[in-house]
């Protein structure tokens, strides 16, 4: 799976928006991790789930999941 994410541009913009310094030497590693995270997110988003598998607004231990 691939994405059209410009990871370096995103990293620079996000760092600037948060007021975080981003050393240019770290940019390749940050971009690599953003691309990896985007690939993982695409896998999760591509999974078909049923209502029983969706996140619940409240967790109650021991309760049976909905069917």
C-alpha positions in Angstrom: 0.0 0.0 0.0 1.2 3.5 -0.8 0.0 6.9 0.0 0.6 10.3 -1.6 1.9 11.7 1.6 4.7 14.3 1.2 6.2 13.2 4.6 9.0 15.8 4.6 6.7 18.7 3.8 4.2 17.5 6.4 6.9 17.1 9.1 8.2 20.6 8.4 4.7 22.1 8.5 3.6 20.2 11.6 6.8 21.1 13.5 6.3 24.8 12.6 2.7 24.7 13.6 3.6 23.2 17.0 6.6 25.5 17.5 8.9 22.6 17.6 12.5 22.8 16.3 13.2 20.2 13.6 16.9 19.6 13.0 17.4 19.0 9.2 19.5 16.0 10.1 16.5 14.4 11.7 14.1 15.0 8.8 14.8 11.8 6.9 14.0 9.7 10.0 10.9 11.7 10.8 9.7 11.4 7.2 10.4 7.6 7.2 8.3 7.1 10.4 5.5 9.2 9.1 5.4 7.1 5.9 5.4 3.9 7.9 2.6 5.2 10.2 0.6 6.2 7.1 1.0 2.6 5.6 -0.1 1.1 8.9 -3.1 3.4 9.1 -4.1 2.5 5.6 -4.1 -1.2 6.5 -6.3 -0.6 9.5 -8.7 1.7 7.6 -9.0 -0.9 4.8 -10.3 -3.6 7.2 -14.1 -4.2 7.1 -15.5 -4.3 10.6 -18.9 -5.1 12.0 -20.8 -3.0 14.6 -19.7 -5.5 17.2 -16.0 -4.8 16.5 -16.3 -1.0 16.6 -15.0 0.9 19.5 -17.5 1.4 22.3 -17.9 4.8 23.9 -17.8 3.2 27.4 -15.9 0.1 28.4 -17.5 -2.1 31.0 -15.4 -5.1 32.1 -17.2 -8.5 31.9 -20.0 -7.3 29.7 -20.8 -9.4 26.7 -20.0 -7.7 23.3 -23.0 -6.7 21.1 -24.0 -9.2 18.5 
